Amino acid sequence: MERGVAQILNSYGARNVFDFGQLGLTMQTNPWGRVEEIDDVDRERVTKIIQSRIERYRNRTTADEWDGLSADDIDLYRPLKIEGKLFPLVFYCENKDCRKVHSATEPGYLPSDGQCRSCGESITQLPFVNVCTCGRLEDASPNTGCSQHGFDDIRLNKRANEPAMWRYECNKCGDTVDVLSSHCGVCNDMQGPLPTASSRIFYSEKAVEVDIPYLGGHAEDIPNDESWAHVLMAAHLGLADLEENTLENLATTEGMVDKYQKWVDRLGEQEAQEMFDDMDQDVHGRETLVAETEHITPPDTEGDVDEGTRALAYANVAHQLFTFHRSTNGYEGDIEDLKDTRHPRPNSLNDYLQDPDFRERHPQSGRYRPQLTESHIRQAWIVDQFPLLNILYGYTRADSQSNNVDLRSFPHPRERATTPIFADRTPSEAIIFEIDRTAIINWLEANGVITDDQRPDTSDEIALKEWFLNNIATTQLDNPFTPIEHDITRWVYRLLHSLSHCLLARAGEQCGLATSSLSERIFPAIPAIAIYAASTENFALGSMFTLFKTRLHPWVSDARDLADQCLIDATCREDPSGAACDACLHIEETSCEAINHHLDRRIVRSKSDIVGFWDEEVNNGIPDDLSQL
């Protein structure tokens, strides 16, 4: 049977049970052997994503599989083909007067003609299994035989309505031999019997990462270290020349400032510049951009921090800056480089609003900009070809709550000692909102998080951007189960995350997609929010464009209403841990990057001593003239 890679990752993980409808049988997926290795991916980032999720699981029996996981411990593969085997290997006679049980350890030991060896009638598969929270899976065959007659003639007694009450009996003496449920000798938590169609048999443990590739001839030489982060900072601040260069070129070009200055002293600046232009030599390379931004030091890179944390901080900032830049500006290099690549293709709302044809086709668009400005959204983009890396890193059984189960890894397709991670790249659509920095600064000061002396000059765009780069500790956001200790980071992230959930929870009503098929990415160092279609099905394509072009104003309006009230207020609003619950801000955990942590409606729309971000007393710095954005 044909299945897409996305469907395989979701429903056909190795050791899962599935219905083979053509034959009316249940099968189990074999360990994946037909795979291709994925080399061009940031393994460090994939490892960090998995590490941030490991603490969610109980891992009573599997801690050794995951503790200390590093980039060297994983291999990434894309599945090419799956195979299955008959499971469970327990059959019984359909003749009510017979019910003889036929079980085996291999399919070859079962009747090959599908007929009962006792009465000759047809046999049918017993579609029940037992699962344990430690990850064990067992069929419902009898574990013990009759004390007198062994397994010679065991029959299935189905007279009870519930399968849990069915009995295996010895046909010779009538004694009850066993039941369909079984016992886990490891953790004593076996559950069953469960029908083979039960969702509790197998939970695919997955993650999604934005995966934008580097382009150009020197992409492989990009230094994924502090210098790369500083090059991206320079581009973010407008200090890098991106009309003649790409980010990749700037990061891999050695500057020639010293040599240039010698020729300036000898020939004069004009002649020296002409000479270097004729030689096609860049004067200002990576070192110049690093020097211009070396004063920018995120809080988790200063003081007594270990080198690993420092490196991770710069890697996080670089990932946010690169993802935001390419998702909102596109690729600045030769368009030929984009052929056959998974690269974002953005269109800004401002471009649409300045197009007379668009305004004529969508007269409601006249309400978009006022609605966004009132909500302190500075800019918005719709992004096609938003590249996602769908990651399958393990599986669990018996319980959907991670803290109740053990995370199990898959068998390695090449029988190596490393942990196999399976992945696939898919294009999606995203809507990105850049939140006004001035409004956030004013809101932070109104709530006493910063003082007037700590404010940046909000009339200086570069100073504003530098302030966020200097005041967000991204390493404190990697694990959603740990508190965010850095005050500014905690307030800014909770705000952006709550705004994102207000928007995400109401998006489905306007675009026709289920909330569970949408997901989010928060970029606190920008600051910005990305909401994207996590589904790779064809029906999802185009939905985000429709939402962006035709339903933007009711969407944002509904999000504002959600922040203002909840069905179970005042209970929800007075929760000391944050005004967020299943009736308002909580969404599917797989759609939320922080597993529904770090949320609070009160900091968005307040009815208490907190000043809400959307309250009237918070002003923004969005200009009336769109050309100034």
C-alpha positions as CSV (number, residue, x, y, z in Angstrom):
1,M,0.0,0.0,0.0
2,E,1.2,3.5,-0.8
3,R,1.8,6.0,2.0
4,G,3.4,9.4,2.0
5,V,6.4,10.1,4.2
6,A,4.4,12.5,6.4
7,Q,1.8,9.7,7.0
8,I,4.6,7.2,7.7
9,L,6.2,9.5,10.3
10,N,2.8,10.0,12.0
11,S,1.2,6.6,11.9
12,Y,3.6,3.9,10.8
13,G,6.5,4.2,13.1
14,A,8.5,1.0,13.7
15,R,6.7,-1.3,16.1
16,N,3.3,0.3,15.7
17,V,0.2,-1.7,14.9
18,F,-2.0,-0.9,11.9
19,D,-5.0,-2.3,10.1
20,F,-4.3,-3.9,6.7
21,G,-7.8,-3.4,5.4
22,Q,-7.3,-5.2,2.1
23,L,-7.0,-8.5,3.9
24,G,-9.0,-7.6,7.1
25,L,-5.9,-8.3,9.2
26,T,-3.8,-6.4,11.7
27,M,-0.1,-6.0,11.3
28,Q,2.9,-4.6,13.0
29,T,5.4,-2.3,11.3
30,N,8.9,-3.8,11.0
31,P,12.0,-1.8,12.1
32,W,12.6,0.6,9.2
33,G,15.4,-0.7,7.0
34,R,14.9,1.2,3.7
35,V,16.1,4.7,4.6
36,E,18.3,7.5,3.2
37,E,20.6,9.5,5.4
38,I,20.0,13.2,5.8
39,D,23.3,15.1,5.9
40,D,22.5,18.8,5.3
41,V,20.8,19.5,8.6
42,D,21.9,21.3,11.8
43,R,22.4,18.3,14.0
44,E,23.2,20.4,17.0
45,R,19.9,22.2,16.7
46,V,18.0,18.9,16.3
47,T,19.7,17.5,19.3
48,K,18.8,20.6,21.4
49,I,15.2,20.2,20.4
50,I,15.1,16.6,21.5
51,Q,17.0,17.5,24.7
52,S,14.4,20.1,25.6
53,R,11.7,17.5,25.4
54,I,13.3,14.6,27.2
55,E,12.5,15.9,30.7
56,R,8.8,15.7,29.8
57,Y,8.9,11.9,30.0
58,R,9.0,9.7,33.1
59,N,11.8,7.5,31.5
60,R,11.9,5.1,34.5
61,T,13.3,2.3,32.3
62,T,14.8,4.3,29.4
63,A,16.8,7.0,31.0
64,D,20.1,5.5,29.8
65,E,18.9,5.9,26.2
66,W,18.5,9.6,26.5
67,D,20.7,11.0,29.2
68,G,23.6,13.1,27.9
69,L,22.3,12.9,24.3
70,S,24.7,14.9,22.0
71,A,24.9,15.6,18.2
72,D,27.4,12.8,17.9
73,D,24.9,10.4,19.3
74,I,22.2,10.8,16.6
75,D,21.8,9.8,13.0
76,L,19.1,11.3,10.8
77,Y,17.2,9.4,8.2
78,R,14.3,9.8,5.8
79,P,12.2,6.6,5.5
80,L,11.8,5.3,2.0
81,K,9.8,2.1,2.5
82,I,8.0,0.3,5.3
83,E,7.2,-3.3,5.7
84,G,5.0,-5.1,8.2
85,K,4.4,-8.5,9.6
86,L,1.2,-10.3,10.8
87,F,0.5,-9.3,14.4
88,P,-0.9,-10.4,16.8
89,L,-0.4,-14.1,16.0
90,V,-3.4,-15.2,17.9
91,F,-6.4,-16.7,15.9
92,Y,-9.5,-18.5,17.0
93,C,-12.2,-20.5,15.3
94,E,-15.3,-18.6,14.2
95,N,-17.5,-21.7,14.9
96,K,-19.3,-20.9,18.2
97,D,-19.3,-24.5,19.2
98,C,-15.5,-24.8,18.7
99,R,-13.6,-21.5,19.4
100,K,-10.2,-23.4,19.3
101,V,-7.3,-21.0,19.8
102,H,-4.4,-21.0,17.3
103,S,-1.4,-19.0,18.4
104,A,2.2,-19.0,17.3
105,T,5.5,-17.2,17.5
106,E,5.9,-17.1,13.7
107,P,3.2,-16.8,11.0
108,G,4.4,-20.1,9.4
109,Y,3.2,-22.1,12.4
110,L,-0.4,-20.9,11.9
111,P,-2.8,-22.8,9.6
112,S,-1.8,-21.8,6.1
113,D,-5.3,-22.4,4.7
114,G,-7.0,-20.2,7.3
115,Q,-9.1,-23.1,8.6
116,C,-9.4,-24.5,12.1
117,R,-7.4,-27.6,12.7
118,S,-10.1,-29.0,14.9
119,C,-13.4,-28.4,13.0
120,G,-12.3,-27.1,9.6
121,E,-14.2,-23.8,9.9
122,S,-12.6,-20.4,9.2
123,I,-10.3,-18.8,11.8
124,T,-10.2,-15.1,12.6
125,Q,-7.5,-12.9,14.2
126,L,-8.0,-11.9,17.8
127,P,-7.6,-8.1,17.5
128,F,-6.4,-7.3,21.0
129,V,-3.1,-6.4,22.6
130,N,-1.7,-5.3,25.9
131,V,0.6,-2.3,26.3
132,C,2.6,-0.9,29.2
133,T,3.7,2.7,30.0
134,C,7.3,1.4,29.8
135,G,6.8,0.8,26.1
136,R,6.2,-3.0,26.1
137,L,3.7,-4.4,23.6
138,E,2.3,-8.0,23.9
139,D,-0.4,-9.9,22.2
140,A,-3.3,-11.4,24.1
141,S,-2.3,-15.0,23.7
142,P,-2.5,-17.3,26.7
143,N,0.7,-17.0,28.8
144,T,0.2,-20.4,30.5
145,G,-1.2,-23.7,29.5
146,C,-3.4,-26.1,31.3
147,S,-1.6,-27.7,34.3
148,Q,-2.7,-31.1,33.0
149,H,-2.9,-30.8,29.2
150,G,-0.6,-27.8,28.4
151,F,-1.5,-25.9,25.2
152,D,-2.9,-28.9,23.4
153,D,-6.6,-27.8,23.2
154,I,-7.3,-24.3,24.4
155,R,-10.6,-22.6,23.5
156,L,-11.8,-19.0,23.8
157,N,-14.8,-18.4,26.0
158,K,-16.5,-15.2,24.6
159,R,-19.7,-15.4,26.6
160,A,-19.0,-12.2,28.5
161,N,-19.7,-8.9,26.8
162,E,-16.4,-7.3,27.7
163,P,-13.2,-8.7,26.2
164,A,-11.5,-8.1,29.6
165,M,-13.8,-10.9,30.9
166,W,-13.1,-13.4,28.1
167,R,-11.4,-16.6,29.2
168,Y,-9.1,-19.2,27.8
169,E,-10.2,-22.6,28.8
170,C,-8.9,-26.1,28.4
171,N,-11.3,-28.1,26.2
172,K,-10.3,-31.4,27.8
173,C,-10.9,-30.6,31.5
174,G,-12.8,-27.3,31.4
175,D,-10.3,-25.4,33.6
176,T,-9.8,-21.7,33.0
177,V,-6.2,-21.3,31.8
178,D,-5.7,-17.5,31.4
179,V,-7.3,-14.2,30.5
180,L,-6.6,-11.8,27.6
181,S,-4.7,-9.3,29.8
182,S,-1.1,-9.8,30.8
183,H,1.4,-8.6,33.4
184,C,4.5,-6.4,32.9
185,G,7.4,-7.9,34.9
186,V,9.3,-4.6,34.7
187,C,7.0,-2.0,35.9
188,N,3.7,-3.7,36.7
189,D,1.7,-1.2,34.7
190,M,0.4,-3.3,31.8
191,Q,-2.9,-2.1,30.3
192,G,-5.4,-4.1,28.3
193,P,-6.7,-5.9,26.5
194,L,-7.0,-3.0,24.0
195,P,-8.4,-3.3,20.5
196,T,-5.7,-3.1,17.9
197,A,-7.3,0.1,16.6
198,S,-6.8,1.9,19.9
199,S,-4.8,5.1,19.8
200,R,-3.2,4.1,23.2
201,I,-1.0,1.5,21.5
202,F,1.4,3.9,19.9
203,Y,2.1,7.6,20.3
204,S,4.5,9.1,17.8
205,E,6.8,11.5,19.6
206,K,7.5,14.3,17.2
207,A,8.8,17.8,16.8
208,V,8.9,20.4,14.1
209,E,11.7,22.8,13.3
210,V,12.0,25.6,10.8
211,D,14.8,24.5,8.4
212,I,16.0,27.2,6.1
213,P,19.1,26.1,4.2
214,Y,22.2,28.2,3.5
215,L,22.7,29.1,-0.2
216,G,25.6,30.0,-2.4
217,G,29.0,28.5,-3.1
218,H,30.4,29.1,0.3
219,A,27.4,27.9,2.4
220,E,29.4,25.0,3.8
221,D,32.0,27.3,5.2
222,I,29.7,29.4,7.4
223,P,31.1,29.4,10.9
224,N,28.2,28.3,13.2
225,D,29.6,30.2,16.1
226,E,29.6,33.6,17.8
227,S,30.9,35.4,14.7
228,W,27.9,34.1,12.6
229,A,25.5,35.5,15.2
230,H,27.3,38.9,15.0
231,V,27.1,39.0,11.2
232,L,23.3,38.4,11.5
233,M,23.1,41.1,14.2
234,A,24.8,43.5,11.8
235,A,22.3,42.6,9.1
236,H,19.4,43.0,11.5
237,L,20.6,46.4,12.5
238,G,21.0,47.5,8.9
239,L,24.8,47.7,9.1
240,A,25.5,45.1,6.5
241,D,25.5,45.7,2.7
242,L,23.0,43.2,1.4
243,E,22.6,44.8,-2.0
244,E,25.9,43.5,-3.2
245,N,26.3,40.5,-0.8
246,T,24.4,37.7,0.8
247,L,24.5,36.7,4.4
248,E,26.4,33.6,3.5
249,N,29.0,35.7,1.6
250,L,29.4,38.1,4.4
251,A,29.9,35.3,6.9
252,T,32.6,33.6,4.9
253,T,34.5,36.5,3.5
254,E,37.7,37.6,5.2
255,G,38.0,41.4,5.3
256,M,41.0,43.3,4.0
257,V,40.7,46.5,6.0
258,D,44.4,46.7,7.0
259,K,45.6,46.1,3.4
260,Y,43.0,48.6,2.1
261,Q,44.2,51.3,4.5
262,K,47.7,50.9,3.3
263,W,46.6,51.6,-0.3
264,V,44.5,54.5,0.9
265,D,47.6,56.0,2.5
266,R,49.6,55.5,-0.7
267,L,47.0,56.3,-3.4
268,G,44.1,58.1,-1.7
269,E,40.7,56.7,-0.9
270,Q,39.1,57.1,-4.3
271,E,41.9,55.4,-6.2
272,A,42.2,52.7,-3.6
273,Q,38.5,51.9,-3.7
274,E,38.6,51.8,-7.5
275,M,41.5,49.4,-7.4
276,F,39.8,47.0,-5.0
277,D,36.6,47.2,-7.0
278,D,38.5,46.3,-10.1
279,M,40.0,43.3,-8.3
280,D,36.5,42.4,-7.0
281,Q,37.9,42.4,-3.4
282,D,35.7,43.0,-0.4
283,V,37.2,45.5,2.0
284,H,34.7,44.9,4.8
285,G,34.3,41.2,5.6
286,R,33.2,39.2,8.6
287,E,35.7,40.9,11.0
288,T,34.3,44.3,10.3
289,L,30.7,43.3,11.1
290,V,31.8,41.4,14.2
291,A,33.6,44.4,15.4
292,E,30.6,46.7,14.8
293,T,28.4,44.4,16.9
294,E,30.7,43.0,19.5
295,H,29.2,45.3,22.2
296,I,26.0,43.3,21.9
297,T,26.1,40.6,24.5
298,P,22.9,38.6,25.4
299,P,22.5,38.2,29.2
300,D,23.2,34.4,29.0
301,T,26.7,35.1,27.5
302,E,28.0,37.3,30.3
303,G,29.4,36.7,33.7
304,D,30.1,33.3,35.2
305,V,28.5,31.1,32.4
306,D,30.0,27.9,31.1
307,E,31.2,27.8,27.5
308,G,28.3,25.5,26.4
309,T,25.7,27.9,27.6
310,R,27.4,30.8,26.0
311,A,27.7,29.0,22.6
312,L,24.1,27.9,22.8
313,A,23.0,31.5,23.5
314,Y,24.7,32.8,20.4
315,A,23.4,29.8,18.4
316,N,19.8,30.6,19.5
317,V,20.1,34.2,18.6
318,A,21.6,33.4,15.2
319,H,18.8,30.9,14.5
320,Q,16.1,33.5,15.4
321,L,17.7,36.3,13.3
322,F,18.4,34.1,10.3
323,T,14.9,32.6,10.3
324,F,13.2,35.9,10.7
325,H,15.4,37.7,8.1
326,R,14.9,35.1,5.4
327,S,11.2,34.6,6.2
328,T,10.5,38.3,5.9
329,N,13.0,39.5,3.3
330,G,13.6,36.4,1.3
331,Y,16.9,35.6,-0.3
332,E,19.0,38.6,-1.2
333,G,21.3,36.8,-3.7
334,D,21.0,35.5,-7.3
335,I,17.6,34.1,-8.0
336,E,19.2,31.2,-9.8
337,D,20.4,30.0,-6.3
338,L,16.8,29.4,-5.4
339,K,16.1,26.7,-8.0
340,D,15.0,23.4,-6.4
341,T,15.5,24.8,-2.8
342,R,13.3,24.9,0.2
343,H,13.5,28.7,0.8
344,P,10.8,31.1,2.1
345,R,9.1,33.4,-0.3
346,P,7.5,36.3,1.7
347,N,5.0,39.0,0.8
348,S,4.4,41.8,3.2
349,L,1.0,43.2,4.1
350,N,2.3,46.7,3.2
351,D,3.0,45.6,-0.4
352,Y,-0.6,44.3,-0.7
353,L,-2.1,47.4,0.8
354,Q,-0.2,49.7,-1.6
355,D,-1.5,47.7,-4.6
356,P,-4.7,49.3,-6.0
357,D,-5.8,46.1,-7.5
358,F,-5.6,44.3,-4.2
359,R,-7.5,47.0,-2.4
360,E,-10.2,46.9,-5.1
361,R,-10.6,43.1,-4.9
362,H,-10.5,43.2,-1.0
363,P,-12.3,46.4,0.1
364,Q,-12.2,45.1,3.7
365,S,-8.4,45.5,3.6
366,G,-8.9,49.1,4.5
367,R,-9.5,47.9,8.1
368,Y,-6.3,45.8,8.3
369,R,-3.7,48.4,9.1
370,P,-5.8,50.2,11.8
371,Q,-6.6,46.9,13.5
372,L,-2.9,45.8,13.5
373,T,-1.7,49.2,14.8
374,E,-4.3,49.1,17.6
375,S,-2.9,45.7,18.5
376,H,0.8,46.9,18.4
377,I,1.6,44.7,15.4
378,R,4.2,46.6,13.4
379,Q,4.4,44.5,10.3
380,A,3.0,41.3,8.9
381,W,4.0,38.9,6.2
382,I,2.5,35.9,4.5
383,V,5.3,33.3,3.7
384,D,5.1,30.6,1.0
385,Q,7.5,27.7,1.0
386,F,8.0,28.0,4.8
387,P,10.4,25.1,5.2
388,L,9.7,22.6,8.0
389,L,11.7,19.7,9.2
390,N,9.3,17.1,10.7
391,I,11.2,15.1,13.3
392,L,10.2,11.7,14.7
393,Y,12.5,10.9,17.7
394,G,10.7,8.1,19.6
395,Y,7.5,6.6,20.7
396,T,5.4,5.9,23.8
397,R,2.5,3.7,24.7
398,A,-0.5,3.4,27.0
399,D,-0.9,7.1,28.1
400,S,-0.8,10.4,26.1
401,Q,0.6,12.3,29.1
402,S,4.4,12.4,28.7
403,N,5.1,12.4,32.4
404,N,3.4,9.0,32.9
405,V,5.4,7.1,30.3
406,D,8.9,6.1,29.1
407,L,10.2,7.5,25.8
408,R,11.6,4.7,23.7
409,S,13.9,5.0,20.7
410,F,13.6,3.2,17.4
411,P,15.7,0.3,16.2
412,H,18.7,1.6,14.2
413,P,18.3,0.8,10.5
414,R,22.0,0.4,10.1
415,E,22.5,-1.4,13.5
416,R,24.8,1.3,14.8
417,A,25.2,2.3,18.5
418,T,23.7,5.7,17.8
419,T,20.1,6.8,18.2
420,P,18.2,7.0,14.9
421,I,16.1,10.1,14.3
422,F,13.7,10.1,11.4
423,A,12.7,13.2,9.5
424,D,11.2,14.7,6.4
425,R,11.2,18.2,4.9
426,T,7.9,19.7,3.9
427,P,7.0,23.2,2.6
428,S,4.3,25.1,4.5
429,E,2.7,28.5,4.8
430,A,3.2,30.9,7.6
431,I,2.0,34.3,8.8
432,I,4.6,36.3,10.7
433,F,3.8,39.3,12.9
434,E,6.5,41.7,14.1
435,I,5.5,43.2,17.4
436,D,6.2,46.9,18.0
437,R,9.3,47.3,20.2
438,T,8.3,50.7,21.5
439,A,5.0,49.3,22.7
440,I,6.8,46.5,24.6
441,I,9.2,49.0,26.2
442,N,6.4,51.2,27.3
443,W,4.5,48.2,28.6
444,L,7.5,46.9,30.6
445,E,8.0,50.3,32.2
446,A,4.3,50.6,33.0
447,N,4.6,47.3,34.9
448,G,7.8,48.2,36.7
449,V,9.9,45.6,35.0
450,I,12.3,48.3,33.8
451,T,13.0,51.8,35.0
452,D,13.3,55.0,32.9
453,D,17.1,54.7,33.1
454,Q,16.9,51.2,31.5
455,R,14.8,52.3,28.5
456,P,16.5,52.6,25.2
457,D,15.9,55.6,22.9
458,T,12.7,54.5,21.3
459,S,13.1,57.0,18.5
460,D,16.3,55.2,17.4
461,E,15.4,51.9,15.6
462,I,19.0,50.6,15.9
463,A,19.0,51.2,19.7
464,L,15.6,49.5,20.0
465,K,16.8,46.4,18.2
466,E,20.0,46.3,20.2
467,W,18.1,46.5,23.4
468,F,16.2,43.3,22.7
469,L,19.3,41.5,21.6
470,N,21.0,42.5,24.8
471,N,18.2,41.7,27.2
472,I,16.7,38.3,26.1
473,A,18.2,35.2,27.6
474,T,17.2,32.6,25.0
475,T,18.8,29.6,26.8
476,Q,16.2,29.9,29.6
477,L,13.5,29.2,27.0
478,D,14.8,25.8,25.9
479,N,12.9,23.8,28.6
480,P,9.3,24.7,29.1
481,F,9.2,22.9,32.4
482,T,11.8,25.1,34.1
483,P,11.0,28.7,35.3
484,I,12.4,31.7,33.4
485,E,14.5,33.4,36.0
486,H,15.6,36.4,33.9
487,D,12.9,39.1,34.5
488,I,12.8,40.8,31.2
489,T,13.0,37.5,29.3
490,R,10.1,36.1,31.4
491,W,7.9,39.1,30.8
492,V,8.6,39.4,27.1
493,Y,8.3,35.7,26.3
494,R,5.1,35.3,28.3
495,L,3.7,38.3,26.4
496,L,4.6,37.0,22.9
497,H,3.5,33.5,23.8
498,S,0.2,34.7,25.1
499,L,-0.4,36.9,22.0
500,S,0.5,33.9,19.8
501,H,-2.1,31.7,21.5
502,C,-4.8,34.4,21.3
503,L,-4.2,34.5,17.5
504,L,-3.6,30.7,17.0
505,A,-6.7,29.7,19.0
506,R,-8.9,31.9,16.8
507,A,-7.2,31.3,13.4
508,G,-9.0,28.0,12.7
509,E,-12.4,29.7,12.8
510,Q,-11.3,32.0,10.0
511,C,-9.3,29.7,7.7
512,G,-11.0,26.4,8.1
513,L,-8.0,24.5,9.6
514,A,-8.2,22.8,12.9
515,T,-6.2,24.4,15.6
516,S,-4.3,21.2,16.0
517,S,-3.0,21.5,12.4
518,L,-1.4,24.9,13.2
519,S,1.7,25.7,15.2
520,E,3.8,28.6,16.4
521,R,7.3,29.9,16.7
522,I,8.2,32.7,19.0
523,F,11.2,35.0,18.3
524,P,11.7,37.1,21.5
525,A,15.0,38.6,20.4
526,I,13.2,40.2,17.4
527,P,10.4,40.3,18.8
528,A,8.1,38.4,16.5
529,I,5.6,35.6,16.2
530,A,5.2,33.0,13.4
531,I,2.0,30.9,13.0
532,Y,2.2,28.2,10.4
533,A,0.3,25.3,9.0
534,A,1.9,22.2,10.5
535,S,-0.3,19.9,8.3
536,T,1.3,18.8,5.1
537,E,-1.9,17.7,3.5
538,N,-2.9,19.4,0.3
539,F,-6.1,20.9,1.8
540,A,-3.9,23.0,4.1
541,L,-2.1,24.7,1.3
542,G,-3.6,28.1,0.5
543,S,-5.5,28.4,3.8
544,M,-3.0,30.7,5.4
545,F,-3.0,32.9,2.3
546,T,-6.8,33.2,2.4
547,L,-6.7,34.1,6.1
548,F,-4.0,36.7,5.5
549,K,-5.6,38.3,2.5
550,T,-9.3,38.2,3.3
551,R,-9.9,37.6,7.1
552,L,-7.2,39.5,8.9
553,H,-9.4,42.0,10.6
554,P,-11.9,39.6,12.2
555,W,-9.1,37.2,13.1
556,V,-7.2,39.9,15.1
557,S,-10.5,41.1,16.6
558,D,-11.5,37.7,17.8
559,A,-8.0,37.3,19.3
560,R,-8.5,40.5,21.3
561,D,-11.9,39.2,22.6
562,L,-10.3,35.9,23.7
563,A,-7.7,37.8,25.7
564,D,-10.4,39.8,27.4
565,Q,-12.6,37.0,28.7
566,C,-12.8,33.3,29.4
567,L,-15.9,31.0,29.9
568,I,-14.7,30.2,33.4
569,D,-13.7,33.6,34.6
570,A,-13.1,34.7,37.4
571,T,-11.6,31.3,38.2
572,C,-9.2,31.4,35.3
573,R,-8.3,35.1,35.6
574,E,-7.5,34.7,39.3
575,D,-5.2,31.7,38.9
576,P,-1.9,32.8,40.4
577,S,0.1,30.7,37.9
578,G,-1.4,32.6,35.0
579,A,-4.8,33.2,33.4
580,A,-4.8,30.4,30.9
581,C,-6.9,27.2,30.7
582,D,-8.5,24.8,28.3
583,A,-11.4,27.2,27.8
584,C,-9.2,30.1,26.5
585,L,-5.4,30.0,25.8
586,H,-4.6,26.3,26.0
587,I,-4.2,24.6,22.6
588,E,-3.0,21.1,21.6
589,E,0.3,20.5,23.2
590,T,1.8,19.4,19.9
591,S,0.9,22.9,18.5
592,C,2.5,24.8,21.3
593,E,6.3,25.3,21.5
594,A,6.1,25.5,25.3
595,I,3.5,22.8,26.1
596,N,1.0,25.4,27.3
597,H,3.4,26.9,29.8
598,H,4.3,30.6,30.2
599,L,0.8,31.9,29.3
600,D,-1.2,34.7,31.0
601,R,-4.2,36.6,29.5
602,R,-3.8,39.3,32.2
603,I,-0.6,40.7,30.7
604,V,-2.4,41.1,27.3
605,R,-5.8,42.6,28.5
606,S,-5.8,43.4,32.2
607,K,-8.6,43.7,34.7
608,S,-6.2,44.0,37.7
609,D,-3.2,45.9,38.9
610,I,-1.2,44.6,35.9
611,V,-1.1,46.9,32.8
612,G,-2.2,44.8,29.8
613,F,-0.3,45.1,26.5
614,W,-3.5,45.9,24.7
615,D,-4.7,48.4,27.3
616,E,-5.3,51.9,26.2
617,E,-2.4,53.4,28.3
618,V,0.2,51.5,26.3
619,N,1.3,53.5,23.2
620,N,3.4,52.2,20.3
621,G,5.8,53.7,17.8
622,I,4.1,52.6,14.6
623,P,4.2,55.5,12.0
624,D,1.2,56.6,10.1
625,D,3.2,56.5,6.9
626,L,3.6,52.9,5.8
627,S,6.7,53.7,3.8
628,Q,8.5,54.4,7.0
629,L,8.1,50.9,8.2
